[in-house]
Amino acid sequence: MKKEELEIRFKELSNILLDELNDDGFWSGKLSSSALGVAVAVTALHFHNASIHQKEIKKGLEWLSLHQNGDGGYGDTPESPANISTSLLSYAALNLYAENNPEVKATQQKLADYLFTQNVDVRSDQVAQVILNHYQKDYTFSVPILTMCALCGIPGDDGFKHIPQLPFELALLPRRFYRLLNLSVVSYAIPALIAVGIVVFRKKKTNGLTRSIRAKAEKKALKILEQLLPESGGFLEAIPLTAFVALSLINAGLRDSVIVDKGIAFLKRTQRNDGSWPIDIDLSTWVTTLSIKALGERKNEVLPERQQKRIVNHLLSVQNKTIHPFNGTSPGGWGWTNFSGSVPDCDDTPGAILALLMLAPHHTIREEMLAGGEWLLQLQNNDGGFPTFSRGWGKLPFDQSCADLSGHCLLALAKLLDAYNSDLNAKQKKQYLTAINKAMAYLKKNQKENGSWLPLWFGNQHSKNHENPVYGTARVLTYLLKTKVVLKDEPVLLKKIEEMNSAGKNFLLNVQNIDGSWGGDSGIKGSIEETALAIAALSDVKWTAEIEKGFNWLNNYYQKNGLKKAPIGLYFASLWYDEKLYPLTAYLEAISLTSFRKEIIKS
């Protein structure tokens, strides 16, 4: 692809990005509709008041009928292959209306046929074992799935018999003890632990001392749940989590709870015109910072100064200013959206820090930036890596340190140290350097033998174990590339970076497809997101032929398919999603990072 053609594409994509700005001057993006979200939301509305919510329920059921896969099952996105979890929840929701609605009955029968091909008999107690085997010791999603099934009459009148009891009474302990407990749910699922735990407790026939303890713990646990409730009514702004909480409390006899009132209002407010729901309201902070990252050093060509100031003001306005009630972290972090259910995390916080350092004079945002840096320092795990929400929770996968977040935090800390070196005292500088060294050691230790890194919140539905080493490696390499520039006076760290970079780049080059694209791993069909991010990660290498092949594939694919989204995102308990702005920002980042290299693109 010629340089002139690439410049035309950059301007074209930049204009699309500008058109995606919302009325408030930042990006909201659009998450894919979710069959799982629809199923759980419809069920919550049904149990709350099927008559009052008749219109919303009807639209949701119609969406399910229209978006059933050819094999009869449902995937997490309309572009996803069917899976047992989403299909089973959809079957349960349809079961509430199948008896009196022929269209719903027909949809449910196709779904039952699909589940039977997956060795799931919806009339048998075997349903519970299939789900529990799939999720193993992690009850974050398995117990809510089985609870909703039982409430909807799946597999029969005694569906709670095989459902494990969630220990909701543990939520009464001080938060500092959570990391020491062998909790069966991840840190961000405490609302489900409480609400689902209570309804299972009330519905399941058990005796003994633990039952007496749980009976006494109920009232206090509900008080804690109410304290976690955001103003919006949506826990984590997530439709499935909020709906699971609401339908559980309703069936536990707590329909008049403020948690249910606000949760149901949230579900009604977030239903789309076509009857569907996404899994979360949006990822506005994340896609806004991705957009700034995508433009890079070329931001001034695209964004007028007035617009840059609007983005700065918006990002500063959504920085957390208090101890957060959900994960107990200090002020200074950022969550993924501007809505109140957002929780500060270790990907959006470095993303916001890096975007703000690009957009604003450093002295004007000093206080906010150093608060963000302090927030990151406090979240670093003992292994040197960074988790998503809570330090020290390492029992289940989504609470562990991970490479892509650690690389992102590493870059943010390095940039902060560089930007505010003269403002930091000797102790603070040592803290930053210690954290940077520990993060570097973590990345080195967790780089695979083939040079790759695995991400936590992204995957590929077609690769082994649904992992995405291309995404993980591409992100970490890009962070290291930028960190190397900042740490130019640290020879020991630079040597470590070079060693990791060399192995990582070799991995990406070895898994490039023959057509020039990249998928999640070797031999996996390419996507715009994975191909563009791989190109960005290789933007400083000498292998120009491979990069050119990648750009040629992007060009051909874009001309045929436009900015087609790939379901590479992972959310709440491994739910897949796609995001409208992911292919756009990735493509722009690839161009902006390589456009200054004349030898890459034919002139």
Secondary structure, DSSP 8 states (H G I E B T S, - for coil): -BHHHHHHHHHHHHHHHHHTB-TTSSB---B-B-HHHHHHHHHHHHHHHTTTTHHHHHHHHHHHHHT--TTS---SSTTS---HHHHHHHHHHHHTTGGG-HHHHHHHHHHHHHHHHTT--TTSTHHHHHHHHHHTT-HHHHHHHHHHHHHTTSS-TTGGGG-----GGGGGS-GGGGGGS--SS-GGGHHHHHHHHHHHHHHS---SHHHHHHHHHHHHHHHHHHHH--TTS-GGGBHHHHHHHHHHHHHTT-TT-HHHHHHHHHHHHH--TTS--BSBS--HHHHHHHHHHHHGGGHHHHS-HHHHHHHHHHHHHTS--S--TTT---TT---SSSSTT----TTHHHHHHHHHHHHS-GGGGHHHHHHHHHHHHHH--TTS-B-SS-TT--SSGGGS-BHHHHHHHHHHHHHHHHHTGGGS-HHHHHHHHHHHHHHHHHHHHTS-TTS----SSB--TTSGGG--HHHHHHHHHHHHHHHHHHTTT-HHHHHHHHHHHHHHHHHHHHT--TTS---SSTT----HHHHHHHHHHTTTSS-HHHHHHHHHHHHHHHHHHSS-----EEETTTEEE-BTHHHHHHHHHHHHHHTT-TTTSB-
